[in-house]
């Protein structure tokens, strides 16, 4: 055994632990810690001295994985680090996720792969080609109208309407029901202020499940070829998807397709107001929209962490991990690890390669990654086409969550592009 395994840091000092020393006032379970504090220095200290650190809680504790290398090790090995008991701190610390083994993000093994393969048919680049054109056209119209008005709250007037509309189209959710789902999805995993409660979040999650139960029941005889239809068809196929599995996966697709992309969109505009030189490079065509999108995904990192449970005794980053220990991978740190990313605290839209962990890696690589790239790319291309400049005109407001990261309000002033501006290469193929 090395000294690290025996409990020393890379520097030979005693291990860093949350609740003591320089981490005495850092409790990662508290949403206000993420909303009200800049944890950049904390993550830097952990990556350097203790990339796998223990975080005690009143009833036990969990491991905090902060380095890119250790994060990849956890993500790739679902045999040792399982998702089947939950992938979010809030559920892992309270006994596990009731959807464990029934919903793709919280399941592993052959059945997980079997269901995933079917759903991926609806989310391949070829399958999404027609939808991509619609997304570009709808996004361009939405952004153009916001730019025409000049001032807007991007978090309320633009960003929510793109990803929600797209995922609802893929699930064939009727137009009149979408505002309800938007309201509930915003409450399910985060709060717009410090006063949110777990009861409110649980009620919102239950409302979404009840909604999909009604919608699936109404479509039993004519399921269709959309994603919800595929889930219904799987209940009759050899896969024999249960009703619970159907509902949990419809719920997961809605939240995954709406919340994280919406937060990345808001964070993208916020980043461009802070880095005007990068915005100028983007508008001048010095960097492609596709490359820029990958950097925006890294920079915004809308999902703070992913949770796992160790299935056996093991060693990670020089620390002994016990069987049944909770292990949390913090994307918000790994995506800024200088051992993987040169000058990680600088927004560099030309960064390549850019192997960020925003979509995870390995067996649980995000099912909707292609969809998110299409939507974020559509927003960036629309901004390039319609906008000369953008600036904040008020204080951005962050979400309160220990799982999601981003802004729910972003007051912005747009300056419209001049008609004489030459077209940008990113405009090719846009719906006009």
CORURWO-V24161 format. One record per helix or strand. SS is the DSSP state (helix for helix, strand for strand). FROM is the first residue (numbers start at 1). TO is the last residue. Records with the same first field share a line. If there is no record, write none. Layout:
SS=FROM-TO  FROM-TO
This chain:
helix=3-6  21-23  31-36  40-49  68-76  89-92  104-106  109-120  129-149  154-157  159-171  175-188  198-218  227-234  243-274  276-283  289-300  331-334  362-364  369-386  425-427
strand=8-8  14-14  17-18  52-57  60-65  81-82  151-153  191-191  303-303  305-310  314-316  319-321  326-330  387-392  397-398  400-400  404-404  407-409  411-416
